[in-house]
Amino acid sequence: MPTDSNVLSIKLTFGSKTFALNIDREREEVYRTAEKLINQKLQTYMNRFADQKQEDYLTMALLDIAVHLVDEKNMDRRLEQLISQIDRAND
């Protein structure tokens, strides 16, 4: 939990929704980058599928991002396994 001196109040906007957050000052860039990524995905789906509810676009965008995170996590595990195999082969 951030200390009071490290707390930064920010507003993030996703589509037409704005959220006020208190975050650790050092993590502002992470939040701003995440906001930008979500809004880019949101715009992609808004362009691809017309006449949907804002909630549907947000859901599609967040699902897209979550799938990429899961893929990345699985890739990390596979890389760790390969590194382990290489280490064992070199011993």
C-alpha positions, -999 to 999 in steps of 0.1 A, spaced: 0 0 0 15 34 -9 23 59 18 4 91 18 33 110 3 35 86 -26 -2 86 -34 -13 102 -66 -49 109 -75 -55 103 -112 -85 99 -135 -85 72 -162 -110 72 -190 -121 41 -209 -145 49 -237 -171 71 -220 -164 60 -184 -140 79 -162 -126 65 -130 -108 83 -102 -80 63 -86 -54 67 -59 -22 50 -69 14 48 -60 31 78 -77 58 55 -91 32 34 -110 15 63 -128 32 54 -161 20 18 -159 -16 30 -154 -14 55 -182 0 29 -205 -27 4 -196 -53 31 -202 -39 38 -236 -38 1 -245 -74 -5 -234 -86 25 -254 -67 14 -285 -83 -21 -283 -117 -5 -276 -113 17 -307 -103 -14 -328 -135 -32 -318 -157 -1 -322 -144 2 -358 -148 -35 -365 -183 -40 -350 -209 -13 -355 -239 -6 -333 -228 -25 -301 -231 -13 -265 -202 4 -249 -200 -24 -224 -197 -50 -252 -168 -31 -268 -151 -29 -234 -156 -66 -228 -141 -76 -262 -111 -53 -256 -105 -67 -221 -109 -103 -233 -83 -96 -261 -58 -82 -236 -64 -110 -211 -58 -136 -238 -25 -120 -247 -15 -120 -210 -23 -157 -207 -4 -165 -239 26 -145 -225 25 -163 -192 24 -197 -210 53 -186 -232 73 -176 -200 67 -211 -186 78 -227 -219 109 -206 -219 117 -216 -183 113 -252 -192 136 -249 -222 162 -230 -202 160 -258 -176 165 -284 -202 195 -266 -217 210 -262 -182 206 -300 -176 221 -308 -210 251 -286 -202 258 -302 -168 
